[in-house]
Amino acid sequence: MNRFINLSYLFVITLLFVLGMISCERDETQEIETQGKASAKINGMTWGAEVNTRHRGDKVSIIMTHFEEIDGMMVPWEDIGIVMVHKKEDSIQRIFTRDSLLSTAPWLVTTVSGSFSTNQELGHVLCDYYKVIEQDSVNNWVRINQQKNDFKKVWGSFSMHLYRTESCSSTIYPDTLLITDGQFYFSL
């Protein structure tokens, strides 16, 4: 009986060590936030945004947020998201719809995905949500044009063709969007 208990303790200690090593490995790829600026044309209309990015290993997720002034406050009003962009300079990467593993196991996601959304009620309520039209391989792309200091400063361009999947009663955009002339810059 004592031998069984000793083996159980050894098993538990080994299991805790392995779990600790796994968690340490994930800490090494902890997300780093950066900030920057972006611009684009949405169905031909000029659009500007602030950029927040999150770096995870060899990938970066770019969230571009357009703010509106409401009652003297700047509130998040529209978002373009391009996530899991591979840190590769001068390489056009195709954009697809969001991978279902993105929220549960982002380290397993290999494809770049994009979306557009609008907000209401001081930016707290998601209103319209658009997904990428995957069949359009000409307009769904992102490219890192230039980088400096091991991706501490990054300039890039993008384009997306999207369709609305969710909406609220007071939508301002049509059922499909073509985002062109997209440019972004961010730095650590």
Secondary structure, 3 states (H helix, E strand, C coil): CHHHHHHHHHHHHHHHHHHHHHHHHHHHCCCEEEEEEEEEEECCEEEEEEEEEEEECCEEEEEEEEEEEECCEEEEEEEEEEEEEECCECCEEEEECCCHHHCCCHHHCCCEEEEEEEEECCCCEEEEEEEECCCCCCCCEEEEEEEECCCCEEEEEEEEEEEEEECCCCCCCCCEEEEEEEEEEEEC
